[in-house]
Amino acid sequence: MYRYNTNDKQLLAERTNQFKNQTLRYLAGELEEEEFRPLRLQNGLYIQRQAPMLRIAVPYGLVSSDQLRALASISRRYDRGYVHVSTRQNFQLNWPSVESIPDILGELARVDMHCIQTSGNCIRNTTTDQFAGVAFDEVEDPRPYCELIRQWSTLHPEFAFLPRKFKIAVCGSVNDRAAIYAHDVGLALHHRDDGQVGVKVLVGGGLGRTPVIGSVLEESLPVRHLITYLEAVLRVYNQLGRRDNKYKARIKILVRAMGVDQFRTAVHREWEGLKDGPSTLDDRALIGAKDHFSAMPYESIDSTASQLALDEQRDPIFQRWLKNNTHDHKQAGYRAVTLVLKAHGQAPGDISADQLDVIASLADEYSFGELRNTHHQNMVLADVQERRLYSLWRDLQKIGLAGANAGHLTDMICCPGGDFCGLANARSIPVSQAINERFDDIDYLYDLGPIELNISGCMNACGHHHIGHIGILGVDKKGQEFFQVSLGGKQADNPSIGKILGPSFSAEEIPNVVDTILATYVALRHDDELFIETCHRVGIEPFKESVYATRDH
């Protein structure tokens, strides 16, 4: 993974000292709340419903065991002994005091972590596939390009105050696991006919109040132009994006208003002054970035013998975990392992300090001291030898992280909702817990097959409900919490926005609604047809009829 150099470390130290002085001035009454607000947002500090929240950057989801140990220690000293994995592959502390933030930032800086650009109207953390670099279907490792984007975008003075926040996702695999069509800019790496790396550039995607699937801006941009082209896109958005209405300020609104062809023309006009300029990626820059992500010191393993050893482990519970939570690896004899952070009674994405300490040790023992956060609010050990998977599984059982439901209904995405966020219309966490408890029959979940269920507490869509196979949205009805249900959303491979089922439901009704949707799917599916395939084949009407008929009775 990328290791911070002297310049990176100096920047973090200076930024920490700067914000410490700003915070002291605020606490002393020398700065008003409105003066302090942009300063705290630049340092990842939100004022939530119950307490401040600090969002910690994890560039492209990659984190070291030493960083996990530091987070565990910080959460014990300054918070309530846990952290939250967000859908942007970041960490969040939900209960720090404002007074403690400078000290927290100082401790983070000692392990090369920070909160820069995790909030505010700037370029946010660039995300990617959680299996980047090890994915069996990978065409090009996206991590070096994510790092180049991080270096370019961090504290870029021209893009510090954009019309609204700006999100970039990069995918280098045949199968999109980074939801690139739902981002302000999505980048798909591929190999061009000339053998060079190309970039398919998507623009104007996003969720929130106006969900939009991104449009193709460039089919195959030569990768050396990646940064200059992104700069041209950001300049056009910065100049023309609306600032009079925050609900219409995202780039998706600008692209829709201009039309993608006119927007492309404006970008190319801006790009003419940047193309082949100082930010063009030459071989030295590309090789330098790739050198940070060279292959791990893998052992040469007989994959056939390794697989036979796995088959000899007869424990059916282990075999279920092996099938659902481990993933093919490009290196023979290795697999990537998903740790599902969705235990009963726990908010999706939450992980305790004690678990963090153990996972850090497991990463050192089994996976070269590295982990990844996923936008599904889980964590991944990317480089585990197959012959050691049973031992790892036994170790994960001891800390409650051996759940074998990855990719299934109860492996849901859920925003913090009304329990924490002042913007939320409803409490999403209790709904997720009720669904988790209702559908705890793992054999039934396996029979249903892969289903993505996403929950958001408001229209800001932090839970990505629009692109969930089943989406649940918290809404306010005369001061009461209700939930709107949508079906058919999909993040990749012909992505789609879910269609609203109909009138909203109370929180108490949601488990029954989900149950009816699933029963309808089972009745309608063809052999081996996935839930999302049935939804798209039959449309929403059969589900709507079943749900509301059941509700009326």
N, C-alpha and C positions, 0 to 999 in steps of 0.2 A: 504494500500500500504506500501511498505518497507520504513521505516524511518531511515535516516542515523544516525549512532551512533558516538561516540566521535572519533573513529579512522577514519571513513569516513570523518568527518568534518576537522580533522587535515590534512588529505591527501590533501583535496581540498585547504585548506589555504596555505599549503606548495607549492603545484603545482602552485597556482596563484601567489604567491610571486616570485617563481623561474622564471616564464615566464615574469613577469613584469620586472625583472632585465635583462633578455635576450632581451626583446623588447627595453628597454632603451639603451642597448649596441648597438643594431642594428641601432636605430635611430641616435645614436651618431657616427656611422661609425666604430664602433669597431668590428662589425661582418659583413662579406660579405653576399651577398644575398644567395649564395650557402651554407654558414654556418648556416644562419638563417632558411632556407627552412625546414630542418627536424625538427627544434624546433617548428616552427609555425604549421606544420602539426600534430605534437603530441598534439597540443592544438586546433585542429579543424579549423585552419585559412587557407583559400585558397586565392590566388590572381586570381580573375576572370577577365573577359573581361572589365567590367566597373569599378569595385571596389573590395575590399576584400569581402569575404564571410565567415561568421562564422557559423559553424554547431554545434548545441547544442544537447547534448545527451538526449534522453527520453527513459530510459531503458524499453524495452518491451511495449512502447507506453503509459505508465501510468503517468499521470500528475495531480497535485493538483490545486485547485483554487488559492491558494497563489502563486504558481509558475507561473500561467497564468498572474496574476496581475503584478508580477515582470517582466515578458517578455513584457507586454504592456508598462510598464514604461521604460524599457531599449530601446524598439524600438522607443519610442518617443524621448528619450534623445540622443541616439547614432546612430539612423538609420532614416528611413523615415516613421515611424509610422505603420509598418505592419511586420508580420513574415510569413514564408513559411513552410508548413507541407510537409516533404519529404516522398518518398516511403519507407524509412527506419524507419518511425514513429518518426523521429527527427524534430526539428525546425531549420530553417536557417534565419540568418540576411543577407540581400544582399548588404547593403551599409555602413557598419561600417568603420571607419578609422582604420589604423593599430595602431595609437597612443591611440585609445580608448579601444582596446581589453583587456588590463590588468584590466581596470576599469570595463568593462562588466563582465569579469570572476569573479571579486570580488563580484559584485552584484549577479551574478548567484549562487555563493557559499553560499551566505547568505540564499538562499532558497533551498539548497541541489541540485543544478544543476551544470553542467560542460560541457566541450567539449572534455573530454579525450576519445581518440580512436574513434573519429568521422571521422578521416582521417588517412592517412598513411597505411603502410603495416603491419597491426595488426588485431586483432580480433575486428570487428566492433560491433555496437549495436545489441544485440540479439533481434529479433522480434518475435511476436506471434499474435494469433487471437485477433482482437479488442474486441471480446465478451468473452474473457477468464474469467472464474469464474462465468459467468452468462448464458452462452450458453445453450440452451435447449438440444442440442445434445452432450454436453460435457461428456467425459469419465473421464478425470482427469484434474484438473486446472493446466495449464502449467506455471503460473506465479512464483510459488516457485522455479521451476527448472530453469526458466530464470534468477531468482535472484541468484541462486547458480552459474550459468554459469557466470553471471556478476562479482560476487565476485572473482571467480577463474581467470577470464581472464583479469581483470582490472590491467594494469601495470605489467602483468606477464613478468618477465625479459627474459624468454626463447622465448617468442613470440612477442617481440616488433618490430622485423625487419624480418618479414616473406618474402618469395619471392614476394607475392602480398597481397592485402587486403583479409580478410577472413570473411565470413558471415554465421551466424547460425540462423535458424528459428525453432521454436518449436510449435507444434500443439497438443492439447489434446481433439479434437472433432472428431466426425465421419466424418464431412465434413471439409476438409482442407481449412481454410481461411488464412493461413500464407504462401502459396506458397512454401511449404517445398521442393518440387522437383526441384526448381529453385535456390537452395542455395548450397554453398560449402559443408555445412552439414545441413541436414534436420532431425528433430527428431519428431517422431509421438508417443505419449504416448498411452498406452493401458493397459488393465488388463490381466495378464497372467493366465494360467490354475491354478497356485498355489495361485491365489488371489492377488499376488503382482503386483506392477506397472512395466511394461516393456516398453522398448524403441525400436522402429524400427528406425534404423540408416541408413540414406541415405547419399551418398557422391558423390561429383563430379558434382553436378548440377551447373547451372549458365547461364547467358545470355551473353551480350557483343558480341565480334567478332565471338566467337564460341559457339552458344547456345547449351546447353546439358541438358537433363533431368537426374536427379540424379539416381544413381544405389543403390540397396539395399546392405548395408554392413553387417548389422545384422538384423534379423527379430524380435528378442525379447531379447534385452539386459536387464538383471536385473538392475533396476534403481540405485541401490547402486553403480554400476560401471560406472555411467554416466560420471563423471569427469575424472576418470583415463582413460577411453576409449577415450574420446575426447583428452586428453593429448597425448595418443599414436598416434592418427590420426594426430595431429598437429606436433608431432615430426617427423613422417615419411615425411610429407609434407615439413617441415622445412629443413630436411636433403637432400631430393631428388628433391624437386621442382626446376624448372629452374630459374636461376637468370640472365642469359645472354640475355634474350629477354622478355620484360614485357608483350608482347602479348601472350607468351606461358608459363607464370609463374603461372597461377591459378591452383588450385588443380585438376580441371576438366581435364586439359591437362595431368597431371601426371597420373591420374586414367586411362585415355584413353590409354596412352602410355604403362602402366604396365598391364592393364587389371584389372578388379575389383577383380578377384580371387587372383592374385599376390599381389595386393595392400592390400587385407585383410590379406594375409599371413604376409606381412611386419608389418602391424598394430598389429597383434596378437603377433608377435615376440617382438615388442617393449612393448606391454601391459604386457607381462609376468613379466617384472621388476617393473610394477606399480600396477598391480592388487592386491587388498586387502591391499594396502599401505595407507599412511596417508590421501590421498585424497578420500578414499572410503567413501561414504555417509552412515553414521550409522543413527540409528533412531533419535538420538538427533539432528543431522544436518537437517534431513528431517522435523522433527516436528518443529524445530526452524524456518525454512524457511516458512513452511505452516502457522505458527502463525501470520506472517505479513499479510496474505491474508485471514483471517477469514471472515465469512459471515457478511455482513452489518446488522445493527439493523433493519431488515425488520419488518413491521407490518403484522399481520395476517389478510388477506383480503379474502373475499368471491369472488372468481374469476368469478362466474356466475353473481353476482350483478355488479361486476366491468365491465364486458363485456356488460351488458345491458345498463349501464350508457354511455359507449362509443357509442353504437348503437343509443342512443337517440340524439347524436350530428349529426344533419342532414346536416350540411354544407358539400357539395360535395368536396370542395377543402381540407377541413380537412380530410375527409375520404380517399382521394387519398394519402395524406401525411401519414396518419395512416397505410395504407396498404403497402406503399413502404419504408417508413423511420423508422418504428418501427419493432422490432424483438422479437420473443418469448423469454421468460425469464424462468429460472428454478424455480424462486420463483413466486408462484401464485399471481396475481394482479399487477405484475410489467412488464415493457418492457424496452428494450434498444433502444435508439434513435440515429439515424445517422444524423449529421449535415453536409450537402453537401456543400463543399467549392468550388463551381463551378459557381458562379454567372456570369451573362452577363457582359462583359467588364473587368473581373477579371481573372488573371492567376490562373489556377487550383492549389489549395492548399494554396493560399494566404488568410490571414485573418488580418483585421486591428486591431490596438491597442484598438480602441473603442469597436470593437466586442469582443475582448479578455476579456476586463473588464466586459462586460455584460454577456458573457458566464461563467466567473468565478462566478458571482453572481447567475446565473441560476443553476450552478452546486451545489452551497451551498444550494439553495432553493429546488431543485428537486432531486439531485443525490449524496448526502452525500459528496459533495465537491471534487469529482474526475471526471476526463475525460480520454479518450483514444484517441491517434492519430492512424490513420489507414494507411496501406500501399497503400490505394486508395486515399490518400491525403485528408481525411475527419477527422471529430472528432465525438466522441460518448459519450453520457450521458448514462451510463450503467444501472442505477437503478431508473427508473422513475415509480411512481405509475400510473396505468392506469387511475384512476379517475382524475389525474392531467395533462394528456396529452394534453387536449384541451387548458388548461391555458398555458402550455409550448409552444404549437404551436403558440398561439397568441403573446407570448413574443418573439419568434423567428422571427415572421413576422416583428416586429418592427426593427430588425437589419439585415433584408435581408437574413436570414438563414433558412427559412422555405420551401425551394425548395423541391419538392416531387419527385425527379428523381433519388433517390438512386438506384444504380445497373443498370441504363439504359444508353442509348447511350451518353448523355451529362454529365454523371457522370464519366468523363474520367480521366485517368492518363496522366500527361504531365510533362516532365522534363523542367527546366528553359530554355534550348536551347540557341540559339545564342544571345539572349538578354542579357545573363549573362555569360554563360560558354565559356571559350576560346577554349575548345575542340570541340564545336558543329560545325557541318557542315551547320546547318540551324536553323532558328527561329521557334521553335515549338509552342510557345504561340500564335502568330497570327493565326496559323492553328487551334488550339483548339478553339479560339474565333470565327473564321469563321464557324466552325462546330456547335458550340453552338448557334449561331445566325440563322443558316440555319434550324436547327431542334429544333425549339422552340415550336412546337405543342405538348403539353404534351399528348394529346389523341393518337396521332400517335406513340409517344414513348411507350406508354402503349400497343398499339396494336402490336408493334414490340417485346415487351418482353425484358427480361434482355439481354444486349449486353455490353461487355467490350471492349472499344476502348482505346488503349494505344499509346502514341506518344513519340518518342525519337528524340532528335536533332542530335544524332550521334550513331555510333556502340557500344558505351559503354553501351547503353540500360538502362539508368537511368529511362526511362519511361516504361520499361518492355514491349516494343512493340512485342517481340518474343512470349509472352504468352497472348497477347490480342486476343480476338475473331476477332477484326480488329486491325492490327498493322500498324503504320505509322512511317517510319524512314527517317530522314533528311539525304540527300546525297549531295555531291559536284560534279557538272558536269561542269568542266572548269570554276570554279569560280562562278557558278550560283547555287542557292538553288533549289533542287528538292526533291521529296519525294517518297519513295518506299512503296508499300502497300502489306501487307501479310494478309492471312485469316486462320482461324482454330486453332489459338493458344489457349491454355487452361492451367490454373495453377493447377487445382486439379481434382481428380477423373478421372483417365486415362489422365494425363497431356500430352500436345503436343506442339511442336514448330510450329508456323504458317508457311505456305508456301507462297513464294513470288508470287504475281499476275503476274508480268511482268515488262516491262520498267517503269521507274519512271515518276512522274507527277510534274508539276509546283504547287506552293502553291495555285494559283488561281483555279486549276482544282480539288483540293482535295474534296471540298464540293460536286461537281457533281459526282465524283467517288464514294464517300460514298453513295450518293443518289441512284446511279445505283446499287450498291451492295445490298442495302436494298430493292429496288424494285425487284431485282432478287430473293432475299430470300422470299419475300411475294408471288411471283409467284410460287415458288418451294416447299414451306413448306407444310407439312401435318398438319392435325388438331392438335393444341396445341404443335407443334414441335418448339423447341427453335432455335434461330439463329445458335448456335454452333452445334446443332444436325443436322440441315440441311446441314451445311458446311461439316461435317464429312460424311454424307450420300451420297451427290452428288459429293463431291470433288470440286476442285478449278476451273475446266474447264468451267462450265456454267457461273460462275461469271466473269472469264477472258474474255469469248466471249462477254458478255454483256457490260462490261466496255470498252473494246477496240473498239467494234463496235460503241458504243455511241461516243467515243472519235474521231473516224475517220470521223464521220458525224458532 
